[in-house]
Amino acid sequence: MSQSQHTTMLRESRTMDGHSDEESQSPCFKLTRAQRQLLEACLIYRTVDSRTLGNFLFVAPSTIRSHFKTLTTRAEVHDRFAMVLFALEQGLIALPWDENITR
């Protein structure tokens, strides 16, 4: 998948419910654009592997590790899978293939 296809897929997943990034985030836990893209990529590509996600997002694996470390510490969860679940439960991200989910 090319970078432009990936970017389009992430943009569509964020805007399919018509809400902006700021409207869809919990007031007590905000994500940066890069953090949101990372968590959405975990759902799209069904992985939490730093190297794989880095290849899909066109960033270094160390950047992926850094984002996950920041996110898991802030969310007080112990691993990457728990972070993705936390983000889904808090409405910070949505399943990109389910049009009925609102954030």
Contacts in CASP RR format, 6 or more apart in sequence:
PFRMAT RR
TARGET T0000
AUTHOR 0000-0000-0000
METHOD contacts of the structure
MODEL  1
MSQSQHTTMLRESRTMDGHSDEESQSPCFKLTRAQRQLLEACLIYRTVDS
RTLGNFLFVAPSTIRSHFKTLTTRAEVHDRFAMVLFALEQGLIALPWDEN
ITR
1 9 0 8 1.000
1 56 0 8 1.000
3 58 0 8 1.000
6 41 0 8 1.000
6 56 0 8 1.000
6 57 0 8 1.000
9 44 0 8 1.000
9 96 0 8 1.000
10 37 0 8 1.000
10 40 0 8 1.000
10 41 0 8 1.000
10 44 0 8 1.000
10 96 0 8 1.000
12 96 0 8 1.000
13 40 0 8 1.000
13 44 0 8 1.000
13 94 0 8 1.000
13 96 0 8 1.000
14 21 0 8 1.000
14 24 0 8 1.000
14 36 0 8 1.000
14 40 0 8 1.000
16 94 0 8 1.000
16 96 0 8 1.000
16 99 0 8 1.000
17 24 0 8 1.000
17 94 0 8 1.000
17 101 0 8 1.000
17 102 0 8 1.000
17 103 0 8 1.000
19 102 0 8 1.000
19 103 0 8 1.000
21 31 0 8 1.000
21 33 0 8 1.000
21 36 0 8 1.000
24 91 0 8 1.000
24 92 0 8 1.000
24 94 0 8 1.000
24 103 0 8 1.000
25 31 0 8 1.000
25 91 0 8 1.000
25 92 0 8 1.000
26 90 0 8 1.000
26 91 0 8 1.000
26 92 0 8 1.000
29 74 0 8 1.000
29 75 0 8 1.000
29 90 0 8 1.000
29 92 0 8 1.000
31 39 0 8 1.000
31 71 0 8 1.000
31 87 0 8 1.000
31 92 0 8 1.000
31 93 0 8 1.000
34 67 0 8 1.000
35 67 0 8 1.000
35 70 0 8 1.000
35 71 0 8 1.000
36 92 0 8 1.000
36 93 0 8 1.000
37 57 0 8 1.000
38 53 0 8 1.000
38 57 0 8 1.000
38 64 0 8 1.000
38 67 0 8 1.000
38 68 0 8 1.000
38 71 0 8 1.000
39 71 0 8 1.000
39 83 0 8 1.000
39 84 0 8 1.000
39 87 0 8 1.000
39 92 0 8 1.000
39 93 0 8 1.000
40 93 0 8 1.000
40 96 0 8 1.000
41 53 0 8 1.000
41 56 0 8 1.000
41 57 0 8 1.000
42 48 0 8 1.000
42 53 0 8 1.000
42 80 0 8 1.000
42 84 0 8 1.000
43 84 0 8 1.000
43 93 0 8 1.000
43 95 0 8 1.000
43 96 0 8 1.000
44 96 0 8 1.000
45 52 0 8 1.000
45 53 0 8 1.000
45 56 0 8 1.000
47 53 0 8 1.000
48 68 0 8 1.000
48 80 0 8 1.000
48 81 0 8 1.000
48 84 0 8 1.000
50 61 0 8 1.000
50 62 0 8 1.000
50 64 0 8 1.000
50 65 0 8 1.000
50 68 0 8 1.000
51 61 0 8 1.000
53 61 0 8 1.000
53 64 0 8 1.000
54 60 0 8 1.000
54 61 0 8 1.000
54 63 0 8 1.000
54 64 0 8 1.000
57 64 0 8 1.000
68 80 0 8 1.000
68 83 0 8 1.000
71 83 0 8 1.000
72 78 0 8 1.000
72 79 0 8 1.000
72 80 0 8 1.000
72 82 0 8 1.000
72 83 0 8 1.000
75 82 0 8 1.000
75 83 0 8 1.000
75 86 0 8 1.000
75 87 0 8 1.000
77 83 0 8 1.000
77 86 0 8 1.000
84 93 0 8 1.000
86 92 0 8 1.000
87 93 0 8 1.000
88 94 0 8 1.000
88 95 0 8 1.000
91 103 0 8 1.000
92 103 0 8 1.000
93 103 0 8 1.000
94 101 0 8 1.000
94 102 0 8 1.000
94 103 0 8 1.000
95 101 0 8 1.000
END
